[in-house]
Amino acid sequence: MDDQLPPATFADKPTLRGEKVLLRPVRLAEDLPMLRVMLRDPEVLRYTSDSYTPVAPDWDEAMERRITDWYGTRNAQPDRLDLIVVDRATGRGVGEIVLNEWDEPNRACNLRIALGPDGRDRGLGTEAVRLLTDHAIRRLGLNRVSLNVYAFNPRGQRAYEKAGFKVEGIRRQVLRHGDQWIDDIDMAVLAEEWA
């Protein structure tokens, strides 16, 4: 941790700047159009859902209310950190990145990321993961940041490996995807490796 700054907490909602991305707190009115696209994107649904979702759910009034209620409270959560991934080249939000499942006594948490169509294949995800992992370890004082990636997402696994995460194990056949069983790969980075 930086000795010049007081330790951060999950209640702090920072803006983190990289070369390609900016990670910032949710601005509901500004981010809602991007969130609508991202949350209905077939690739996001495939790689982030814990059940097979071949078709995006209808976006009706009830869905809109659930999404606005959820994202409208993200900046007030003291036990998690939800940030919007902004493409610095365009100034537009392209996804979200989250630290959650905080295990305070063991100084550990989970990381997850979802990028919509405008945020893929340009290294934005790798940089976003590095920025937030660095914040988790150096500013929040965490010892361990972990994540899971489905085996049918090799692009995601490569991005996490580039960001410093290592495979720790495989949970076999955790997702029924159509007529296939899909493994879930456990990955993590430790503070001692990050230094």
VMD Tcl script that draws the C-alpha trace (Angstrom):
set ca {
  {0.00 0.00 0.00}
  {1.05 3.54 -0.64}
  {2.28 4.99 2.67}
  {1.21 8.47 1.56}
  {-2.50 7.61 1.39}
  {-4.84 6.32 4.10}
  {-6.09 2.78 3.43}
  {-9.09 2.64 1.12}
  {-12.26 0.71 1.91}
  {-14.93 -0.91 -0.24}
  {-17.16 2.06 0.62}
  {-14.73 4.31 -1.29}
  {-15.71 4.48 -4.97}
  {-12.57 5.59 -6.82}
  {-11.91 6.53 -10.42}
  {-8.96 4.53 -11.74}
  {-7.11 5.62 -14.88}
  {-5.19 3.47 -17.32}
  {-3.91 4.09 -20.83}
  {-6.95 2.55 -22.55}
  {-9.63 2.54 -19.87}
  {-11.02 4.59 -17.07}
  {-12.86 2.79 -14.26}
  {-15.41 4.97 -12.52}
  {-18.48 4.74 -10.30}
  {-21.87 4.11 -11.90}
  {-23.69 7.13 -13.34}
  {-27.09 5.59 -13.87}
  {-28.58 8.06 -16.36}
  {-25.42 8.04 -18.49}
  {-24.72 4.31 -18.22}
  {-28.21 2.85 -18.62}
  {-28.18 2.70 -22.46}
  {-24.87 0.78 -22.42}
  {-26.08 -1.50 -19.62}
  {-29.21 -2.36 -21.62}
  {-27.05 -3.45 -24.56}
  {-24.49 -5.29 -22.43}
  {-27.04 -7.21 -20.35}
  {-28.77 -8.48 -23.50}
  {-25.59 -9.33 -25.40}
  {-25.45 -13.07 -26.24}
  {-21.72 -13.27 -25.48}
  {-22.13 -11.60 -22.06}
  {-25.02 -13.95 -21.28}
  {-23.00 -16.98 -22.37}
  {-19.90 -16.17 -20.34}
  {-21.48 -14.75 -17.19}
  {-24.71 -16.70 -16.65}
  {-24.83 -19.63 -14.26}
  {-27.51 -21.25 -16.43}
  {-27.89 -21.77 -20.17}
  {-29.47 -18.66 -21.67}
  {-29.74 -19.09 -25.46}
  {-31.88 -15.97 -25.94}
  {-31.69 -12.66 -24.12}
  {-34.66 -12.05 -21.83}
  {-37.31 -9.62 -22.97}
  {-36.52 -6.11 -21.85}
  {-39.82 -5.07 -20.36}
  {-40.85 -2.58 -17.72}
  {-40.14 -5.02 -14.88}
  {-36.62 -5.71 -16.21}
  {-35.95 -1.98 -16.58}
  {-37.04 -1.42 -12.98}
  {-34.84 -4.27 -11.66}
  {-31.82 -2.95 -13.55}
  {-32.31 0.67 -12.48}
  {-32.93 -0.40 -8.87}
  {-29.77 -2.56 -8.88}
  {-27.39 -0.15 -10.58}
  {-28.92 2.83 -8.79}
  {-27.62 1.43 -5.48}
  {-24.14 0.27 -6.52}
  {-22.33 3.40 -5.30}
  {-23.85 3.05 -1.83}
  {-22.62 -0.51 -1.18}
  {-19.96 -0.67 1.57}
  {-18.99 -4.30 0.94}
  {-18.37 -4.32 -2.81}
  {-17.01 -2.12 -5.57}
  {-18.88 -1.83 -8.88}
  {-17.23 0.32 -11.55}
  {-18.04 1.15 -15.15}
  {-15.33 0.40 -17.72}
  {-14.97 3.44 -19.98}
  {-13.08 3.29 -23.28}
  {-10.81 6.34 -23.09}
  {-10.63 6.55 -26.90}
  {-14.38 7.19 -27.16}
  {-15.29 8.34 -23.65}
  {-18.14 5.80 -23.60}
  {-18.88 3.05 -21.13}
  {-18.32 -0.44 -22.54}
  {-18.91 -2.67 -19.52}
  {-18.59 -3.18 -15.80}
  {-16.00 -4.59 -13.43}
  {-16.72 -5.60 -9.85}
  {-14.99 -6.63 -6.64}
  {-17.51 -8.64 -4.60}
  {-17.82 -11.57 -2.21}
  {-15.54 -9.71 0.19}
  {-14.04 -12.00 2.82}
  {-12.76 -9.36 5.25}
  {-11.05 -11.63 7.82}
  {-9.09 -13.39 5.07}
  {-8.44 -10.21 3.05}
  {-9.88 -11.75 -0.11}
  {-12.53 -11.04 -2.69}
  {-13.86 -12.10 -6.06}
  {-13.47 -10.12 -9.28}
  {-15.82 -10.25 -12.22}
  {-16.01 -8.31 -15.47}
  {-18.49 -8.06 -18.33}
  {-17.77 -6.16 -21.52}
  {-20.35 -5.38 -24.16}
  {-19.65 -5.59 -27.89}
  {-17.87 -2.20 -28.03}
  {-15.35 -3.25 -25.37}
  {-13.93 -6.47 -26.76}
  {-10.77 -7.49 -28.61}
  {-8.70 -4.37 -27.88}
  {-7.08 -5.14 -24.52}
  {-9.58 -3.07 -22.54}
  {-10.58 -6.02 -20.36}
  {-7.00 -6.97 -19.51}
  {-6.16 -3.41 -18.52}
  {-9.37 -3.05 -16.50}
  {-8.59 -6.27 -14.60}
  {-5.03 -5.09 -13.90}
  {-6.21 -1.69 -12.65}
  {-8.83 -3.07 -10.31}
  {-6.59 -5.87 -9.06}
  {-3.87 -3.33 -8.32}
  {-6.40 -1.23 -6.39}
  {-7.57 -4.32 -4.47}
  {-4.07 -5.32 -3.44}
  {-2.30 -1.99 -3.00}
  {-5.11 0.28 -1.74}
  {-7.56 -2.13 -0.12}
  {-4.80 -4.31 1.32}
  {-6.22 -7.58 0.04}
  {-4.06 -10.68 -0.02}
  {-6.06 -12.61 -2.63}
  {-8.27 -11.75 -5.59}
  {-9.99 -14.68 -7.30}
  {-12.29 -15.25 -10.24}
  {-13.87 -17.98 -12.31}
  {-13.97 -18.39 -16.07}
  {-15.86 -21.02 -18.04}
  {-13.68 -23.37 -20.11}
  {-15.42 -22.28 -23.32}
  {-14.05 -18.75 -22.82}
  {-10.34 -19.09 -23.70}
  {-10.15 -15.39 -24.63}
  {-11.22 -14.48 -21.10}
  {-8.75 -16.91 -19.56}
  {-5.89 -15.44 -21.64}
  {-6.85 -11.91 -20.57}
  {-6.83 -12.95 -16.90}
  {-3.47 -14.67 -17.30}
  {-2.04 -11.53 -18.96}
  {-3.33 -9.58 -15.97}
  {-1.39 -11.85 -13.56}
  {-3.98 -14.46 -12.53}
  {-2.97 -18.11 -12.28}
  {-5.09 -21.22 -12.69}
  {-5.64 -22.91 -9.33}
  {-8.02 -25.65 -10.30}
  {-10.96 -26.79 -12.34}
  {-14.46 -27.45 -11.12}
  {-15.64 -30.06 -13.55}
  {-18.97 -29.93 -15.38}
  {-20.57 -27.11 -13.43}
  {-22.61 -25.63 -16.28}
  {-25.04 -27.43 -18.55}
  {-24.80 -25.46 -21.80}
  {-27.21 -26.85 -24.35}
  {-26.18 -30.50 -24.68}
  {-22.68 -30.03 -23.20}
  {-21.18 -29.94 -19.72}
  {-18.77 -27.03 -19.22}
  {-15.94 -26.85 -16.67}
  {-15.31 -23.77 -14.53}
  {-11.69 -22.67 -14.11}
  {-10.68 -21.16 -10.76}
  {-8.01 -18.45 -11.02}
  {-6.43 -16.10 -8.48}
  {-3.60 -13.68 -7.83}
  {-1.89 -13.18 -4.46}
  {-0.41 -9.97 -3.06}
  {3.06 -11.54 -2.88}
  {2.89 -12.30 -6.60}
  {1.57 -8.84 -7.44}
  {4.49 -7.05 -5.84}
}
mol new
graphics top color blue
foreach p $ca { graphics top sphere $p radius 0.5 }
foreach p [lrange $ca 0 end-1] q [lrange $ca 1 end] { graphics top cylinder $p $q radius 0.2 }
display resetview
